Amino acid sequence: MINKDEMTKIEYKIHKLRIVMVATAEEKGFNHSDTIKCSQELDTFISKYQKLKENEKAPQ
């Protein structure tokens, strides 16, 4: 069973990382290493979130 607290924490982290990534891109540019690092971290959390959602839908 999926822990709702964990899902909420990941959703919050995704939200915060998006804000940081956009701000970094605006300040330093889309190809700056800091922007790319933030984007990669965001990708990791989005993938984790999607996997949890898939497991939630899977028959048990």
Secondary structure as GFF3:
##gff-version 3
##sequence-region A 1 60
A	DSSP	alpha_helix	4	28	.	.	.	ID=ss1
A	DSSP	alpha_helix	33	57	.	.	.	ID=ss2
###
